């Protein structure tokens, strides 16, 4: 029984889906069938606080962001002027890890050529191909990240949706149980 518990705890600790419940260290005071005690240290006890702070920061950034049509931080990432953790790239799109992840897997997918697509509400019929390519890239990224069985694709459109960078981008989020409704 003790061996089974240790094995289960090891699986839990290494599971990507169990991050909020995982343990950083497990210290057993004694191993016997009659009494088994363990002390658990949460892997990310401050996760909720960071999420609330990040949400407040995102809301503030979105309220001050302006769609000027000029270069954005994403243009600098495309030009490789700013480093990023790229997970997928083809001739039309670039996918990289979000620097403020809201889930164990949080990838941003952007078109390499903005072509007026600063937000989804600016899409025109001529953007149909790139919009399809962005969605197809989200499927490829989900497969590469091991979350193809459960992930969410999010597009924030405008300040009320917390869009803070005016270069159309998709968020691919997964690696944990996602809640509904979002937001």
GUKOLTI-349038 format. One record per atom (N, C-alpha, C): atom name; x, z, y. Coordinates in Angstrom, 2 decimals, always signed. Layout:
BEGIN
PT atome px pz py
PT CA X Z Y
...
END
This chain:
BEGIN
PT atome px pz py
PT N +0.83 +0.00 -1.19
PT CA +0.00 +0.00 +0.00
PT C +0.87 +0.00 +1.26
PT N +1.92 +0.81 +1.24
PT CA +2.81 +0.87 +2.41
PT C +3.48 -0.47 +2.65
PT N +3.90 -1.14 +1.56
PT CA +4.54 -2.45 +1.71
PT C +3.56 -3.48 +2.27
PT N +2.30 -3.41 +1.82
PT CA +1.30 -4.34 +2.32
PT C +1.06 -4.12 +3.81
PT N +1.03 -2.86 +4.26
PT CA +0.82 -2.57 +5.66
PT C +1.99 -3.06 +6.50
PT N +3.20 -2.83 +6.03
PT CA +4.38 -3.30 +6.76
PT C +4.36 -4.82 +6.87
PT N +4.00 -5.50 +5.77
PT CA +3.92 -6.95 +5.78
PT C +2.85 -7.43 +6.76
PT N +1.67 -6.79 +6.76
PT CA +0.61 -7.17 +7.68
PT C +1.02 -6.96 +9.12
PT N +1.69 -5.85 +9.41
PT CA +2.14 -5.59 +10.77
PT C +3.19 -6.60 +11.21
PT N +4.04 -7.03 +10.29
PT CA +5.04 -8.05 +10.62
PT C +4.37 -9.37 +10.96
PT N +3.35 -9.74 +10.19
PT CA +2.63 -10.98 +10.49
PT C +1.94 -10.87 +11.84
PT N +1.31 -9.74 +12.12
PT CA +0.64 -9.54 +13.39
PT C +1.63 -9.64 +14.54
PT N +2.79 -9.03 +14.38
PT CA +3.78 -9.00 +15.44
PT C +4.28 -10.40 +15.79
PT N +4.36 -11.29 +14.79
PT CA +4.90 -12.63 +15.05
PT C +3.82 -13.67 +15.29
PT N +2.57 -13.31 +15.20
PT CA +1.49 -14.26 +15.40
PT C +1.33 -14.60 +16.87
PT N +1.27 -15.89 +17.20
PT CA +1.06 -16.32 +18.58
PT C -0.35 -15.99 +19.04
PT N -1.28 -15.93 +18.09
PT CA -2.67 -15.69 +18.44
PT C -2.96 -14.23 +18.71
PT N -2.05 -13.34 +18.33
PT CA -2.31 -11.91 +18.44
PT C -1.48 -11.25 +19.53
PT N -1.04 -12.02 +20.51
PT CA -0.16 -11.46 +21.53
PT C -0.66 -10.17 +22.17
PT N -1.94 -10.08 +22.57
PT CA -2.35 -8.84 +23.21
PT C -2.32 -7.65 +22.26
PT N -2.39 -7.90 +20.96
PT CA -2.45 -6.82 +19.99
PT C -1.13 -6.62 +19.25
PT N -0.17 -7.51 +19.51
PT CA +1.09 -7.46 +18.78
PT C +1.91 -6.24 +19.19
PT N +2.90 -5.96 +18.39
PT CA +3.74 -4.81 +18.67
PT C +5.17 -5.25 +18.88
PT N +5.85 -4.57 +19.76
PT CA +7.24 -4.86 +20.01
PT C +8.12 -4.10 +19.02
PT N +7.80 -2.86 +18.77
PT CA +8.57 -2.08 +17.81
PT C +7.63 -1.20 +17.01
PT N +7.95 -1.04 +15.76
PT CA +7.15 -0.21 +14.88
PT C +8.08 +0.83 +14.27
PT N +7.77 +2.09 +14.53
PT CA +8.60 +3.16 +14.00
PT C +7.76 +4.00 +13.04
PT N +8.12 +4.02 +11.78
PT CA +7.39 +4.79 +10.79
PT C +8.07 +6.15 +10.62
PT N +7.27 +7.20 +10.74
PT CA +7.85 +8.53 +10.59
PT C +8.12 +8.83 +9.12
PT N +7.25 +8.40 +8.22
PT CA +7.52 +8.48 +6.80
PT C +6.59 +7.54 +6.07
PT N +7.06 +7.01 +4.94
PT CA +6.29 +6.07 +4.16
PT C +5.83 +6.74 +2.88
PT N +4.56 +7.06 +2.81
PT CA +3.96 +7.55 +1.58
PT C +2.54 +7.07 +1.54
PT N +2.00 +6.99 +0.36
PT CA +0.64 +6.50 +0.23
PT C -0.36 +7.44 +0.88
PT N -0.06 +8.72 +0.87
PT CA -0.99 +9.70 +1.41
PT C -1.06 +9.69 +2.92
PT N +0.06 +9.60 +3.57
PT CA +0.06 +9.62 +5.04
PT C +1.08 +8.64 +5.57
PT N +0.61 +7.68 +6.28
PT CA +1.46 +6.66 +6.89
PT C +1.15 +6.66 +8.37
PT N +2.13 +6.95 +9.18
PT CA +1.91 +6.95 +10.63
PT C +2.85 +5.97 +11.27
PT N +2.41 +5.38 +12.33
PT CA +3.23 +4.41 +13.06
PT C +2.97 +4.57 +14.54
PT N +3.99 +4.32 +15.33
PT CA +3.79 +4.30 +16.78
PT C +3.92 +2.86 +17.23
PT N +3.00 +2.42 +18.06
PT CA +2.95 +1.04 +18.50
PT C +3.28 +0.95 +19.97
PT N +4.04 -0.07 +20.33
PT CA +4.33 -0.37 +21.72
PT C +3.70 -1.72 +22.02
PT N +2.71 -1.80 +22.91
PT CA +2.09 -3.09 +23.21
PT C +3.12 -4.10 +23.69
PT N +2.96 -5.35 +23.26
PT CA +3.90 -6.40 +23.63
PT C +3.82 -6.72 +25.12
PT N +2.60 -6.80 +25.65
PT CA +2.42 -7.14 +27.06
PT C +1.39 -6.21 +27.68
PT N +1.72 -4.95 +27.89
PT CA +0.72 -4.04 +28.44
PT C +0.31 -4.39 +29.86
PT N +1.16 -5.07 +30.62
PT CA +0.85 -5.38 +32.01
PT C +0.19 -6.74 +32.16
PT N -0.19 -7.41 +31.08
PT CA -0.74 -8.75 +31.12
PT C -1.96 -8.84 +32.04
PT N -2.90 -7.92 +31.93
PT CA -4.10 -7.96 +32.75
PT C -3.77 -7.84 +34.22
PT N -2.88 -6.95 +34.56
PT CA -2.50 -6.76 +35.96
PT C -1.87 -8.03 +36.52
PT N -0.97 -8.64 +35.74
PT CA -0.35 -9.88 +36.19
PT C -1.40 -10.96 +36.36
PT N -2.37 -11.02 +35.45
PT CA -3.40 -12.06 +35.53
PT C -4.24 -11.88 +36.80
PT N -4.62 -10.66 +37.11
PT CA -5.41 -10.40 +38.31
PT C -4.60 -10.75 +39.55
PT N -3.33 -10.34 +39.58
PT CA -2.47 -10.67 +40.71
PT C -2.30 -12.18 +40.81
PT N -2.06 -12.83 +39.68
PT CA -1.89 -14.28 +39.69
PT C -3.16 -14.96 +40.19
PT N -4.32 -14.46 +39.76
PT CA -5.58 -15.05 +40.21
PT C -5.73 -14.91 +41.72
PT N -5.40 -13.73 +42.26
PT CA -5.48 -13.51 +43.71
PT C -4.52 -14.44 +44.44
PT N -3.31 -14.58 +43.90
PT CA -2.33 -15.47 +44.53
PT C -2.80 -16.92 +44.48
PT N -3.38 -17.33 +43.36
PT CA -3.88 -18.70 +43.24
PT C -5.03 -18.95 +44.21
PT N -5.91 -17.98 +44.35
PT CA -7.02 -18.14 +45.30
PT C -6.50 -18.27 +46.73
PT N -5.53 -17.45 +47.08
PT CA -4.95 -17.51 +48.42
PT C -4.25 -18.85 +48.64
PT N -3.48 -19.28 +47.63
PT CA -2.78 -20.56 +47.75
PT C -3.77 -21.72 +47.88
PT N -4.85 -21.66 +47.12
PT CA -5.85 -22.73 +47.17
PT C -6.53 -22.80 +48.53
PT N -6.78 -21.64 +49.12
PT CA -7.46 -21.62 +50.43
PT C -6.56 -22.17 +51.54
PT N -5.25 -22.03 +51.38
PT CA -4.33 -22.52 +52.41
PT C -3.81 -23.93 +52.14
PT N -3.98 -24.42 +50.90
PT CA -3.48 -25.75 +50.55
PT C -4.31 -26.83 +51.27
PT N -3.63 -27.88 +51.63
PT CA -4.28 -28.99 +52.33
PT C -3.91 -30.28 +51.62
PT N -4.89 -31.14 +51.45
PT CA -4.66 -32.44 +50.84
PT C -4.16 -33.42 +51.90
PT N -2.85 -33.48 +52.07
PT CA -2.27 -34.36 +53.08
PT C -1.96 -35.74 +52.53
PT N -1.95 -35.85 +51.20
PT CA -1.55 -37.11 +50.58
PT C -0.04 -37.27 +50.53
PT N +0.69 -36.33 +51.13
PT CA +2.15 -36.36 +51.12
PT C +2.73 -35.86 +49.81
PT N +4.06 -35.88 +49.70
PT CA +4.73 -35.43 +48.47
PT C +4.39 -33.96 +48.16
PT N +4.30 -33.67 +46.86
PT CA +4.02 -32.31 +46.39
PT C +5.17 -31.83 +45.51
PT N +5.07 -30.60 +45.09
PT CA +6.07 -30.06 +44.16
PT C +6.10 -30.87 +42.87
PT N +4.96 -31.43 +42.47
PT CA +4.92 -32.23 +41.25
PT C +5.72 -33.52 +41.40
PT N +5.74 -34.09 +42.61
PT CA +6.57 -35.28 +42.85
PT C +8.05 -34.94 +42.64
PT N +8.45 -33.74 +43.05
PT CA +9.84 -33.31 +42.86
PT C +10.14 -33.06 +41.39
PT N +9.17 -32.59 +40.65
PT CA +9.36 -32.41 +39.20
PT C +9.48 -33.76 +38.52
PT N +8.65 -34.71 +38.90
PT CA +8.72 -36.07 +38.34
PT C +10.09 -36.68 +38.62
PT N +10.60 -36.49 +39.84
PT CA +11.90 -37.03 +40.23
PT C +13.07 -36.22 +39.67
PT N +12.76 -35.16 +38.94
PT CA +13.77 -34.26 +38.32
PT C +14.62 -33.55 +39.38
PT N +14.04 -33.38 +40.58
PT CA +14.71 -32.62 +41.64
PT C +14.51 -31.12 +41.44
PT N +13.44 -30.76 +40.75
PT CA +13.14 -29.37 +40.41
PT C +13.10 -29.29 +38.90
PT N +13.80 -28.34 +38.30
PT CA +13.79 -28.24 +36.84
PT C +12.42 -27.79 +36.31
PT N +12.10 -28.26 +35.14
PT CA +10.88 -27.84 +34.47
PT C +11.10 -27.95 +32.96
PT N +10.25 -27.26 +32.22
PT CA +10.32 -27.29 +30.76
PT C +9.37 -28.39 +30.28
PT N +9.89 -29.59 +30.17
PT CA +9.08 -30.76 +29.80
PT C +8.79 -30.73 +28.31
PT N +7.51 -30.91 +27.96
PT CA +7.12 -30.92 +26.56
PT C +6.66 -32.30 +26.09
PT N +6.33 -33.18 +27.03
PT CA +5.92 -34.54 +26.68
PT C +6.10 -35.43 +27.90
PT N +6.53 -36.67 +27.62
PT CA +6.67 -37.64 +28.71
PT C +6.52 -39.02 +28.13
PT N +5.78 -39.85 +28.83
PT CA +5.74 -41.28 +28.52
PT C +5.87 -42.04 +29.85
PT N +5.60 -43.31 +29.84
PT CA +5.80 -44.07 +31.07
PT C +4.77 -43.76 +32.16
PT N +3.64 -43.11 +31.81
PT CA +2.60 -42.85 +32.80
PT C +2.36 -41.38 +33.12
PT N +2.67 -40.49 +32.19
PT CA +2.37 -39.06 +32.41
PT C +3.57 -38.18 +32.07
PT N +3.53 -36.98 +32.62
PT CA +4.56 -35.97 +32.37
PT C +3.84 -34.66 +32.08
PT N +4.28 -33.95 +31.04
PT CA +3.69 -32.66 +30.68
PT C +4.78 -31.61 +30.64
PT N +4.53 -30.47 +31.28
PT CA +5.53 -29.40 +31.34
PT C +4.82 -28.05 +31.35
PT N +5.58 -27.01 +31.00
PT CA +5.02 -25.66 +30.94
PT C +4.72 -25.13 +32.33
PT N +3.58 -24.46 +32.46
PT CA +3.19 -23.83 +33.72
PT C +4.12 -22.63 +33.96
PT N +4.57 -22.44 +35.19
PT CA +5.47 -21.32 +35.48
PT C +4.72 -19.99 +35.56
PT N +3.38 -20.05 +35.62
PT CA +2.57 -18.84 +35.64
PT C +1.49 -18.97 +34.56
PT N +1.91 -18.91 +33.28
PT CA +0.96 -19.19 +32.19
PT C -0.17 -18.17 +32.12
PT N -1.36 -18.66 +31.84
PT CA -2.54 -17.82 +31.68
PT C -2.91 -17.65 +30.21
PT N -2.09 -18.20 +29.32
PT CA -2.28 -18.09 +27.88
PT C -0.91 -18.33 +27.24
PT N -0.76 -18.01 +25.95
PT CA +0.52 -18.25 +25.29
PT C +0.99 -19.70 +25.41
PT N +0.05 -20.63 +25.41
PT CA +0.38 -22.04 +25.66
PT C -0.37 -22.45 +26.92
PT N +0.36 -22.88 +27.93
PT CA -0.24 -23.34 +29.18
PT C +0.64 -24.48 +29.72
PT N +0.17 -25.68 +29.52
PT CA +0.91 -26.89 +29.88
PT C +0.16 -27.63 +30.99
PT N +0.91 -28.16 +31.95
PT CA +0.33 -29.02 +32.99
PT C +0.66 -30.46 +32.64
PT N -0.31 -31.34 +32.80
PT CA -0.11 -32.77 +32.57
PT C -0.47 -33.50 +33.86
PT N +0.47 -34.30 +34.33
PT CA +0.28 -34.99 +35.61
PT C +0.55 -36.48 +35.46
PT N -0.13 -37.30 +36.28
PT CA +0.23 -38.72 +36.30
PT C +1.53 -38.88 +37.09
PT N +2.41 -39.74 +36.62
PT CA +3.67 -39.96 +37.34
PT C +3.45 -40.69 +38.65
PT N +2.44 -41.54 +38.69
PT CA +2.10 -42.26 +39.92
PT C +0.77 -41.70 +40.41
PT N +0.77 -41.08 +41.55
PT CA -0.44 -40.42 +42.06
PT C -1.53 -41.41 +42.42
PT N -1.19 -42.50 +43.11
PT CA -2.12 -43.57 +43.44
PT C -3.43 -43.06 +44.04
PT N -3.32 -42.11 +44.96
PT CA -4.52 -41.58 +45.62
PT C -5.25 -40.50 +44.84
PT N -4.82 -40.22 +43.62
PT CA -5.48 -39.20 +42.79
PT C -4.94 -37.81 +43.12
PT N -5.35 -37.31 +44.27
PT CA -4.94 -35.96 +44.63
PT C -5.85 -34.93 +43.98
PT N -7.07 -35.34 +43.64
PT CA -8.01 -34.48 +42.93
PT C -9.02 -35.38 +42.22
PT N -9.72 -34.82 +41.24
PT CA -10.62 -35.63 +40.43
PT C -11.73 -36.26 +41.26
PT N -12.19 -35.58 +42.28
PT CA -13.26 -36.14 +43.11
PT C -12.84 -37.38 +43.88
PT N -11.55 -37.68 +43.91
PT CA -11.05 -38.90 +44.57
PT C -10.90 -40.06 +43.59
PT N -11.25 -39.84 +42.31
PT CA -11.09 -40.89 +41.30
PT C -12.01 -42.07 +41.59
PT N -11.48 -43.24 +41.31
PT CA -12.22 -44.49 +41.46
PT C -12.17 -45.23 +40.14
PT N -12.95 -46.28 +40.00
PT CA -12.99 -47.05 +38.75
PT C -11.59 -47.52 +38.34
PT N -10.76 -47.83 +39.32
PT CA -9.40 -48.31 +39.00
PT C -8.53 -47.24 +38.36
PT N -8.94 -45.97 +38.42
PT CA -8.17 -44.88 +37.83
PT C -8.56 -44.60 +36.37
PT N -9.48 -45.36 +35.84
PT CA -9.98 -45.11 +34.48
PT C -8.88 -45.05 +33.42
PT N -7.93 -45.95 +33.49
PT CA -6.87 -45.98 +32.48
PT C -6.00 -44.72 +32.54
PT N -5.58 -44.31 +33.72
PT CA -4.71 -43.13 +33.81
PT C -5.47 -41.86 +33.45
PT N -6.75 -41.79 +33.79
PT CA -7.55 -40.63 +33.40
PT C -7.64 -40.53 +31.88
PT N -7.83 -41.66 +31.23
PT CA -7.83 -41.67 +29.76
PT C -6.48 -41.29 +29.19
PT N -5.41 -41.78 +29.81
PT CA -4.06 -41.45 +29.35
PT C -3.78 -39.96 +29.48
PT N -4.26 -39.35 +30.56
PT CA -4.08 -37.90 +30.74
PT C -4.78 -37.11 +29.63
PT N -6.01 -37.52 +29.30
PT CA -6.74 -36.83 +28.22
PT C -6.07 -37.05 +26.86
PT N -5.61 -38.28 +26.62
PT CA -4.92 -38.55 +25.36
PT C -3.63 -37.74 +25.28
PT N -2.92 -37.63 +26.39
PT CA -1.69 -36.82 +26.41
PT C -2.00 -35.35 +26.11
PT N -3.17 -34.87 +26.55
PT CA -3.51 -33.47 +26.27
PT C -3.69 -33.26 +24.77
PT N -4.21 -34.23 +24.06
PT CA -4.34 -34.16 +22.60
PT C -2.95 -34.13 +21.95
PT N -2.06 -34.99 +22.42
PT CA -0.70 -35.02 +21.86
PT C +0.02 -33.70 +22.11
PT N -0.10 -33.18 +23.33
PT CA +0.54 -31.90 +23.67
PT C -0.02 -30.77 +22.81
PT N -1.32 -30.74 +22.62
PT CA -1.94 -29.70 +21.79
PT C -1.40 -29.76 +20.36
PT N -1.24 -30.95 +19.84
PT CA -0.68 -31.09 +18.49
PT C +0.77 -30.60 +18.45
PT N +1.57 -31.02 +19.43
PT CA +2.98 -30.61 +19.47
PT C +3.13 -29.10 +19.61
PT N +2.21 -28.47 +20.33
PT CA +2.27 -27.02 +20.57
PT C +1.60 -26.20 +19.47
PT N +1.00 -26.88 +18.48
PT CA +0.37 -26.18 +17.37
PT C -0.97 -25.55 +17.69
PT N -1.68 -26.10 +18.68
PT CA -2.98 -25.53 +19.07
PT C -4.11 -26.56 +18.95
PT N -3.90 -27.61 +18.18
PT CA -4.88 -28.70 +18.11
PT C -6.26 -28.24 +17.62
PT N -6.31 -27.13 +16.91
PT CA -7.60 -26.64 +16.39
PT C -8.39 -25.86 +17.43
PT N -7.77 -25.52 +18.56
PT CA -8.48 -24.78 +19.59
PT C -7.71 -24.73 +20.89
PT N -8.15 -25.50 +21.86
PT CA -7.51 -25.50 +23.18
PT C -8.54 -25.92 +24.21
PT N -8.20 -25.69 +25.45
PT CA -9.09 -26.04 +26.56
PT C -8.33 -26.93 +27.53
PT N -9.02 -27.91 +28.10
PT CA -8.45 -28.77 +29.13
PT C -9.23 -28.46 +30.41
PT N -8.49 -28.11 +31.46
PT CA -9.11 -27.71 +32.73
PT C -8.56 -28.57 +33.85
PT N -9.46 -29.01 +34.73
PT CA -9.07 -29.69 +35.97
PT C -9.70 -28.90 +37.11
PT N -8.87 -28.36 +37.98
PT CA -9.36 -27.68 +39.17
PT C -9.52 -28.73 +40.27
PT N -10.69 -28.74 +40.91
PT CA -10.96 -29.73 +41.94
PT C -11.35 -29.04 +43.25
PT N -10.41 -29.01 +44.19
PT CA -10.69 -28.44 +45.50
PT C -10.46 -26.93 +45.57
PT N -10.54 -26.39 +46.77
PT CA -10.23 -24.97 +46.99
PT C -11.15 -24.00 +46.25
PT N -12.43 -24.33 +46.11
PT CA -13.34 -23.43 +45.40
PT C -13.03 -23.33 +43.91
PT N -12.31 -24.31 +43.39
PT CA -11.89 -24.30 +41.99
PT C -10.43 -23.87 +41.85
PT N -9.85 -23.37 +42.93
PT CA -8.45 -22.89 +42.96
PT C -7.42 -24.01 +42.78
PT N -7.69 -25.21 +43.30
PT CA -6.67 -26.24 +43.28
PT C -5.71 -25.96 +44.42
PT N -4.44 -25.75 +44.07
PT CA -3.45 -25.43 +45.10
PT C -2.40 -26.53 +45.26
PT N -2.35 -27.48 +44.33
PT CA -1.43 -28.61 +44.44
PT C -2.29 -29.88 +44.40
PT N -2.22 -30.66 +45.45
PT CA -3.05 -31.86 +45.53
PT C -2.34 -33.07 +44.95
PT N -2.21 -33.00 +43.65
PT CA -1.72 -34.06 +42.78
PT C -2.50 -33.79 +41.50
PT N -3.43 -34.67 +41.13
PT CA -4.29 -34.40 +39.99
PT C -3.47 -33.89 +38.81
PT N -3.93 -32.82 +38.19
PT CA -3.25 -32.28 +37.02
PT C -4.24 -31.61 +36.09
PT N -3.94 -31.71 +34.80
PT CA -4.74 -31.09 +33.76
PT C -3.99 -29.87 +33.24
PT N -4.71 -28.80 +33.00
PT CA -4.15 -27.62 +32.35
PT C -4.57 -27.67 +30.89
PT N -3.63 -27.62 +29.97
PT CA -3.93 -27.50 +28.54
PT C -3.60 -26.06 +28.18
PT N -4.64 -25.32 +27.77
PT CA -4.50 -23.88 +27.57
PT C -4.94 -23.53 +26.15
PT N -4.15 -22.69 +25.48
PT CA -4.51 -22.26 +24.13
PT C -3.54 -21.24 +23.60
PT N -3.60 -21.04 +22.28
PT CA -2.71 -20.07 +21.65
PT C -3.31 -18.67 +21.57
PT N -4.54 -18.51 +22.01
PT CA -5.28 -17.25 +21.91
PT C -6.77 -17.58 +21.94
PT N -7.59 -16.60 +21.62
PT CA -9.04 -16.81 +21.71
PT C -9.42 -16.94 +23.17
PT N -10.00 -18.07 +23.53
PT CA -10.45 -18.29 +24.91
PT C -11.88 -17.80 +25.05
PT N -12.23 -17.32 +26.20
PT CA -13.56 -16.74 +26.46
PT C -14.48 -17.77 +27.10
PT N -15.77 -17.53 +26.93
PT CA -16.77 -18.36 +27.59
PT C -17.83 -17.46 +28.20
PT N -18.26 -17.70 +29.39
PT CA -17.85 -18.78 +30.28
PT C -16.49 -18.47 +30.91
PT N -15.76 -19.53 +31.28
PT CA -14.48 -19.31 +31.97
PT C -14.71 -18.88 +33.41
PT N -13.64 -18.42 +34.03
PT CA -13.66 -18.09 +35.45
PT C -14.41 -16.86 +35.77
END
